[in-house]
Structure formats: C-alpha cells, structure tokens
Amino acid sequence: MPEESHEQEVVESGEVDGLKGYLSQKSAGRYLDLSYGTVHRWILSGALPYYELPSGGGNHKPIIRVSLKDLDNFVAETRVEAS
C-alpha cells in the first residue's frame, strides 16, 4: 500500500505545523479538490475569511491560513438546492 504524502495527511487532519484546524491556501484547495488560485481569489474578494500570521522575518509575505470551520461554513453557505 502506498504511503500517504504529508500534504494528504494535512488535508485529512486539518493540521499544519501544529496548528490544528487551519489550512494553507494550497491545502484548502486540496481539501475541496480545487486549485490554490480558486481559494486565493475567494480570499482576495473577501468571500472567505482568513488569518494573516507574521512570517517572522524582514520583508517576507505574511503566512495565510484558512480555518477549516470557516471553509466548511463557506461551502455550506454556497450550496444550491437541486430543483
């Protein structure tokens, strides 16, 4: 049986570097079987809440994390009933 990659484990557990319940944009995309770009656009548009953590150094970009709970709520709110 093939061994699961770390990325698959992150998506399944919702844990990134010890932050349980928070996903990177890339992991959030994998969780929903969507691209990083889709999740990134949702964040930029203000549709999906996110957390901005300091990178810890100089001019580095902040670390973006999405709450698994917020992500699940966002998906539930966008549900369209079958007609």
C-alpha positions as CSV (number, residue, x, y, z in Angstrom):
1,M,0.0,0.0,0.0
2,P,1.5,3.4,-0.9
3,E,2.4,5.7,1.9
4,E,0.4,8.9,2.1
5,S,2.2,12.1,1.5
6,H,2.5,14.8,4.2
7,E,0.2,17.0,2.1
8,Q,-2.6,14.3,2.1
9,E,-2.2,14.0,5.9
10,V,-2.5,17.7,6.3
11,V,-5.7,17.9,4.4
12,E,-7.2,14.9,6.2
13,S,-6.2,16.1,9.7
14,G,-6.7,19.8,9.2
15,E,-3.3,20.4,10.9
16,V,-0.5,22.4,9.5
17,D,2.7,22.7,11.5
18,G,0.8,22.0,14.8
19,L,-2.0,24.5,14.0
20,K,-4.9,22.1,14.2
21,G,-8.0,23.3,12.2
22,Y,-6.1,25.7,10.0
23,L,-5.1,25.1,6.4
24,S,-2.8,26.8,3.9
25,Q,-4.5,28.0,0.7
26,K,-2.9,25.1,-1.1
27,S,-4.2,22.6,1.4
28,A,-7.7,24.3,1.4
29,G,-7.8,23.8,-2.3
30,R,-6.8,20.2,-2.0
31,Y,-9.4,19.7,0.7
32,L,-12.1,20.9,-1.7
33,D,-10.4,19.4,-4.8
34,L,-10.0,22.9,-6.2
35,S,-6.9,24.9,-7.2
36,Y,-4.9,27.2,-5.0
37,G,-6.0,30.0,-7.3
38,T,-9.6,29.5,-6.6
39,V,-9.1,29.7,-2.8
40,H,-6.8,32.7,-3.3
41,R,-9.5,34.5,-5.3
42,W,-12.1,33.8,-2.6
43,I,-9.8,35.3,-0.1
44,L,-8.9,38.4,-2.2
45,S,-12.6,39.0,-2.9
46,G,-13.4,38.9,0.8
47,A,-15.7,35.9,0.4
48,L,-13.6,33.6,2.5
49,P,-12.2,34.7,5.9
50,Y,-8.6,34.1,6.6
51,Y,-5.8,34.6,9.2
52,E,-2.7,36.5,8.4
53,L,0.3,35.3,10.5
54,P,3.6,37.1,10.7
55,S,6.3,35.3,8.7
56,G,8.9,36.1,11.3
57,G,11.4,37.9,9.1
58,G,12.0,41.1,7.3
59,N,10.1,41.8,4.1
60,H,8.6,38.3,3.8
61,K,4.9,38.0,2.9
62,P,2.6,37.0,5.8
63,I,1.6,33.4,6.2
64,I,-2.1,33.0,5.2
65,R,-4.2,30.3,6.9
66,V,-7.9,29.4,6.5
67,S,-9.9,28.0,9.3
68,L,-11.3,24.5,8.4
69,K,-14.5,25.6,10.2
70,D,-14.7,28.8,8.1
71,L,-14.1,26.8,4.9
72,D,-16.8,24.3,5.7
73,N,-19.2,27.1,6.5
74,F,-18.4,28.9,3.3
75,V,-19.1,25.8,1.3
76,A,-22.3,25.2,3.1
77,E,-23.5,28.8,2.5
78,T,-22.9,28.5,-1.2
79,R,-24.9,25.3,-1.5
80,V,-27.6,25.4,-4.2
81,E,-30.6,23.1,-3.8
82,A,-31.4,20.8,-6.7
83,S,-34.6,21.8,-8.5
